[in-house]
Amino acid sequence: MKIFGKIDENNMVLSVSVVNEKDTSDENGQIVESIGQAFCEDLTGWPASQWIMDGGDRKNPIGVGVEWDPVNKIFWPPQIFPSWTKDIATAAWVSPVGPEPELTDEEKSQGKQYTWNEDSGAFELVTISE
């Protein structure tokens, strides 16, 4: 089975469809995205070019509401916080201050974690309540 995302004119994934591999394979049994795209178009009437196959050299999983970046071949989930930016190299959203600090063993044993505070623009150490 292969997963295809139906994208709109703004490269947003509108829906996801599972397609049988036989409907995406050439005569040698090789998976070919364009064959799957044509299958999806025949099935739905949505243009073949607006169907993107998950997997391969694509980064991040496909899903409804994610944005397809055709230049970098990345499925971008919604932006986490307004101040965070896209890091193409890691295919991840990053904070303006870099990665989340590492927890010490003591902090882990105390049930603590870091959370992002958009107002202060910093990670804050908080205790997880159960």
CORPE-V895899 format. One record per residue. N is the residue number from 1. PHI is phi in whole degrees, 0 to 359 (none if undefined). NEAR is the number of other C-alpha atoms within 10 Angstrom. D_LAST is the distance of its C-alpha to the last C-alpha in Angstrom with 1 decimal. Layout:
BEGIN
<<N/PHI/NEAR/D_LAST> <N/PHI/NEAR/D_LAST>>
END
This chain:
BEGIN
<<1/none/11/39.4> <2/237/17/39.1> <3/252/19/37.0> <4/240/24/38.7> <5/255/24/37.4> <6/270/24/39.6> <7/248/23/39.7> <8/266/16/41.3> <9/292/7/43.7> <10/260/9/40.9> <11/67/18/39.5> <12/267/21/36.4> <13/283/24/35.4> <14/269/14/36.0> <15/203/16/35.5> <16/233/18/35.1> <17/234/15/37.6> <18/263/12/37.8> <19/239/17/41.4> <20/298/12/43.2> <21/301/16/44.4> <22/297/15/47.9> <23/272/18/47.8> <24/235/22/46.9> <25/252/16/49.3> <26/276/15/52.8> <27/295/7/55.7> <28/263/6/54.5> <29/83/10/51.0> <30/277/11/49.5> <31/289/16/46.7> <32/230/14/48.1> <33/305/20/46.0> <34/297/17/49.0> <35/292/16/49.8> <36/296/26/46.3> <37/297/25/46.7> <38/296/19/50.0> <39/299/17/48.6> <40/298/26/45.9> <41/295/17/48.5> <42/299/12/50.8> <43/286/9/48.0> <44/246/10/46.7> <45/86/10/49.3> <46/284/16/46.9> <47/306/15/48.6> <48/305/19/48.2> <49/293/13/47.5> <50/261/18/44.4> <51/244/27/42.8> <52/238/25/40.9> <53/273/22/40.0> <54/285/21/36.6> <55/94/13/36.8> <56/68/7/39.5> <57/270/9/39.6> <58/284/18/37.1> <59/250/19/33.9> <60/72/17/30.5> <61/286/13/30.1> <62/281/24/31.9> <63/185/22/30.2> <64/298/14/31.0> <65/92/16/30.6> <66/271/22/31.1> <67/256/21/34.2> <68/269/24/36.8> <69/256/15/38.5> <70/292/11/41.9> <71/289/6/43.1> <72/262/13/40.3> <73/55/17/39.3> <74/233/22/35.6> <75/268/24/33.3> <76/263/22/31.3> <77/292/19/28.0> <78/305/10/27.6> <79/301/15/27.4> <80/290/12/23.9> <81/223/13/24.9> <82/304/8/28.4> <83/276/14/29.1> <84/278/17/28.4> <85/235/14/31.4> <86/281/13/32.4> <87/250/11/33.2> <88/300/12/35.8> <89/299/7/35.9> <90/257/11/32.2> <91/55/17/32.0> <92/221/18/28.8> <93/282/19/27.8> <94/233/18/27.7> <95/284/21/26.8> <96/291/11/29.8> <97/251/11/28.7> <98/95/10/28.4> <99/290/10/25.5> <100/298/15/22.1> <101/298/12/22.3> <102/283/10/21.5> <103/279/13/18.7> <104/281/11/20.1> <105/301/8/19.1> <106/297/9/18.0> <107/297/15/15.7> <108/298/12/14.2> <109/294/9/13.8> <110/271/12/12.1> <111/71/12/9.3> <112/259/16/11.4> <113/206/18/12.9> <114/265/17/15.8> <115/232/14/16.0> <116/274/15/19.4> <117/249/11/20.7> <118/296/13/23.8> <119/294/7/25.2> <120/270/8/25.4> <121/68/13/26.1> <122/210/16/23.9> <123/278/18/20.8> <124/239/14/18.4> <125/276/14/16.1> <126/230/13/12.6> <127/268/14/9.5> <128/282/10/6.5> <129/266/6/3.8> <130/264/4/0.0>>
END
